[in-house]
Amino acid sequence: TDLGSPMNLKTFSWGNVDAWASQCVYRNGKFYWYACIRLEKDRFGIGVAVSERPEGAFVDAIGKPLIAGDSYLDPTVYVDDDGQAYMYFGNGKLWFVKLNQDMISTLGSIVEIPRTAVSVDSYLEAPWLYKRNGLYYLIYAGQVPGRENIRYSTSSSPTGPWEYKGIIMPEEGGSWTNHPGMADYKGNSYFVYHNGALPGGGNGRRSVGVEQFKYNPDGTIPLMKMTTTGSEQIGNLNPYIRHQAEEICWEEGIETETNSKTGVYVASIDNNDYIKVKGVDFGKGVKAFQANVACASKGGKIEIHIDSLSGSLLGTCLVQNTGDWQKWVTKNCKLIKTKGIHDVYFVFKGSEDNLFNLDYWKFK
């Protein structure tokens, strides 16, 4: 679900022109978001913003960099079981520093990690620190000529010593960079990365990929390749509750915008644009559909197809002029009764550009 951008460079008044490679961590009922921000040339400060909600808004927690130095990039933060938090960071070199429980101040000095902790001469950037079954994992981007792959080391302590274990993901995809993340969810393990493989992608236009995997019996991580399918869906969507239109598996053509009253909504809808929603469970049968829309043009239609873009047409919802792009009304239409689990495609039709805005939808 596209929740908009809850933080940007303007959040940090002391920042200059660039900010990237951020990570958000939950602790003490708040969300702490760390990002590296250019101060001048190759000197960076790591800023921390805070919010009580993951969707923000985030505000600068201390009004200055948490730490600053040459190549201080790509922070990763982990809170250990004993409550001690650690932040690893660095481009070309790798450092760590302990954080206090307030998550916005450091404890002790910054420590450089020896090159022997990682594959010699391969560490470049993008560290990710976490623990599983008492073993600490340090994932990072390793350098080969002109490209990056993802490697890792392990340790019995968050401060090392570290033992290099090998490559997780080889260099591939449409971007020379990569940046890893690891997470466990509902008994499954996931590896998160980025590439430039989508149409129009490249080094500066990257997108997120997710692969599901299983650890080897000895706790090591298997070699993974980038795929176009990603991880399997592990649950189905209930269509009989209200869903935001920006809850999307795939889309083509549309954009999202944000309004202080409405929040995030789908806009820039043109003829033949569409939104795909995956794994919708209609149960014993769907009969009707409603959509909350706003329109200041001639309007258009929402065609509801299942299983493919040109799959069975369940029904069509007509959208007419509502008087303003922010005057929202609910439109209803009957559908051919349909049972079971399907992918749903909302295909937009109309005779002009910018047909209407779409805020939320619900099946009946």
N, C-alpha and C positions, 0 to 999 in steps of 0.2 A: 504494500500500500504506500503510494507516494505521499509522504507527509510534508513535502516541501523542504526548504533549506533552513534548518534551525540555527545556523551559525555561519558567519562569513568573516572576511578579513576585517571588516569594520567593527567586529566585536572587540578586537584588540587595538586600542588607540595607538599603541606603541609600535604596531606592525608597519611594514613597508609595502611591498608589492606582491608577495607570494605567501601562500599557506597551503600545506598539503600533508598527506600521510598521517591521518589522525586516528585516535582510538578512544572510545567511550567506555567508562568503567562505572559500575554501580556500587555504591557503598554508603552506609549511614543514611539511607532513605533519599539519597541524591545521586545524580548522574554527573560524573566528572569527565570532561572531554579535553583530551590533550592533542595539540597540533604543533608542528614545527612551522615557524614563521620567519621569513627573511628579515634580517635587520640591515645588513649591508653586504654586498658581494657574497662571499661564502660563509658569512657569520650569521648564525641563526639563534633564535630564542624559542624555547618550548613554552607555549602558553597553555593555561588551563582555564576552561570555562565551566560553569556549573548551572544545573537546572534541576528542578524537582520532577520533571517529566522528560522522557527520552526525546519527545518531539519538540522540546524547548518551550519558550525561548531560552537560549543560553546567554549568560553574562560573564564577562571577565572576572575571575575569582579574586585576583590580587592586583590587577592594574599594571603589571610588569611581567617580564619573562620569569618563569619558574627557575630556569637555568639558561645560560647563553654561552655560545662558544663556536669555534670553527667546526663545521660539519656536524653540528648537533641536530640531526635529522631523525625522522621516523620513530617517534616514541612508542613503546609498548609497555603497558602497565599491568601488573599482576598482584593481587592481594592474596597472600598465602593463608593457610589454615590457622596460623597463629596470630593473624591480624597484621603482620608486617607486609607493607606494600613495597614493590620494587619497580623501578622504571629503567628499562634498557633502551638505548638509542645509539645512533651514529651512522655516518657514511664513510666508508674506507676504514675507519676504526670503530670499535665497539666499546661502549661504556655502560655502566649502570650506577644508579644512586638509589638509596632507600628513601621512601617517602614517609612522613609522619601520618598519623591516623586522620588528620584533617584533609589529607590528599592534596593540599595546596602549598606544602612546604617540604623541604628536604631534610633528611637526617644523616649527618655525617658527610664525608667527602665523596666526590665522584671517583669511581674506580674504573680503570681501563682493563678490558678483558684481554688476556694474552692471545696472540695469533694462533697458538697451539690449540685453543679451545674450539676453533673452527677449522675447516679444511684450509690448509696453508695457502695464502695468497688468493683465496676465493671469496672471502666475506666482502660484500659491498654495502648492503643496506637492508632495510625492511625487517628488523628483528620482530619476533613474536614469542612471548614467554608464557608457558602454562605448565600445569602439573597433572599427571594421571597415574593413579596407583602408586603414589609416593615417588615417582620419577619425574624430574623436571625436563622439559623439552624446550630447546632454543631453536626456533625455525628462522630462516633468514634467506635473503636473496644472495646467491653466489654469482660470481662474474666469470664468464668465458668471453673470448674475443667478440666484442660487439653485442653480446646478449647476456641475459640473466637466466639462471635456473634457481630452483628452490632446494636448499639443503638443510640439514639439522644436526644438532649435537644434543647429548643428554648428560644429566648429572644427578647425583643424590642430594644436591643442595642448590638453592637458587643463586648462590654466589660462586658455584663451581667447586672443584675443577670440572671442566667439560670434556667430553669425549666425542669426537666427530663420528657420525654414524653413516652419512651418505646423502644421496640425492633423493628428494621426494618427487619433484616434477622437473623433467628436462626442459631445456630452452625450446620453446615453440610458441605459436600464436602470432598475432599480427603486431606485437609490441615488443621492443627490446627489453622492457622492464617487466618485473613481476613483483607482487607483494602478497605474502601469505597471511592466512588466519586459520585457526583451528577451533572447533566447537563440538560439544556433545549435546544432543537434543533427543529426548524421548528414546533413549537407548541406542541411538545411532551416532556415528562419528562423521564429521564433515570437514572437508578441506576447502578453504575459500581462497581464490586467487583472482588475478585480472589478466585480460589480454585485449588485443585490438581487433578481434576476429569478426565482429559484426560489420555489416555493410557501412562504409564510411569510417571505419575504425582505423587506428594507427597509434603511433607513439604518444600523441597528445589526446587521443580520443579512445579511452579505454572503458571496458565494461567488466562487470563482475561475473565470475563463474563459480559454481559450487559442485564438488564431487563428494559422493558418499563413499566411505571406505571402511575396512576392518583392519585393526591392528594385527600384526603377526603375533603368534603365541608368546614370543619373548618380549613383546612390547615395542618392537621396532615398527616403523611406518613403511608400508609398501610403496613401490614406485607407481606413480599415477600419471596418466596422460590426460591432456585436455580433451574434453568431448563437447559435442554440440547439444547433447541431451541433458547433461547434468544429473542431479540426484533424482531418485524416485519420489513421487508424491506419497506421503505417509498418512494422509487424511483427506476427507472429502469436504467440500464446501456446502454449507446449509443455505439454500437459496431463499428460505422463507423468513429470513431476518434482513434488516436493511444493510446494504453493502455500499460503501463509497465507490463512486465510478472510477476513482484512481486506484482501486484494488485490481491489479492487472497481472496476468501471466505473460501476455505478449500484446503489443500494439503496433500499429503502423499509421503514421500521419498525424495523430492527435498530439496535443501538448497539455500540460497542466498549468493552472494559474492559482493564485492565492488571493483571497479576499478576507479582510479582518472579520467580517460577519459570517460568511459562508465557510471559510476555511479553504482547503484545497479542492479544486474541481477540475473536470476535463473540459478543455476549450480547443479552439482552432480546429474544429471538426469540419472536414470537407467531404465531398462525395467519394465514396468507396473507402474512406478510412475505417478502421475497425479496432475493436478491443476483444481479446480472447481471455476467458476465465476458465481455468482448468479444474476438472474433477468435481463438477456440480452434481450433487445427489438429489434428484427430484423425488426420490422415495416412491410412494404409490401413485404419484401423478401430479403434474403441474397444470394449471388451467388458465392462469392470467399473469400479467406483468404490469408493473408500474415503474415510472421513472420520474425523477424530479429534474425539471429542465427550465432553462431561461433562454429567451430568443428575442432579438430585435431585427431579424431579417425575415425572409420568406419562410424559413423553417425547413423541415425535411422529415425523414423517417428513420426509425431504428428497426432494422430487420434482425430478428432473433433466429440464428441458425445453430444447429448442434453438430458436433463431431468434426466439422471442417468448415472452411470459409464459404463453401458452396453446398454445405450439407442441408439436411431437411429444414425447411422454413417453418418454424412453429407459429409465427405471427409477426405482425408489423405494427409498431406504435407510431402514430402520427404526431409530429411536433409542430405547432403553429406559433406565430408571433405572440409573445407574452407582454410586449410593451417596453421591455428593457432587458439588457444583458444580465442584470442582477435581479430581475423580477421572476421569482421561482414559482412554478406551478407543478402539480403532479398530474401526469398523463397515464391513462390506463388502457390496456388492450387485452382482448381475449386471445388465448393460445390453443393450438391443437394439443389435447391432453397427451402428456408424455411422461413415461416412467423411467426409473433407473438412473445410472451415472453417465454424464455426458460432459464433454467440453462445450462451452457456450461461446458463440461469436456474436457480438453486437456490431452489425455492419451498418454504417451510416450512409444514407442516400439523400441526394438533393440536387437542385439545379444551379446552385451558386456556392461560392466559398463561404466558410464561417457560418455553418448551418444553425448551430445552437450550442449552448453549454449544458453539461450533464453533471449533476451533483451526486445523486445516489440512485440505486435501483433496488427492486425487491420482487420476487416471484410470489404467486399466491396459489 
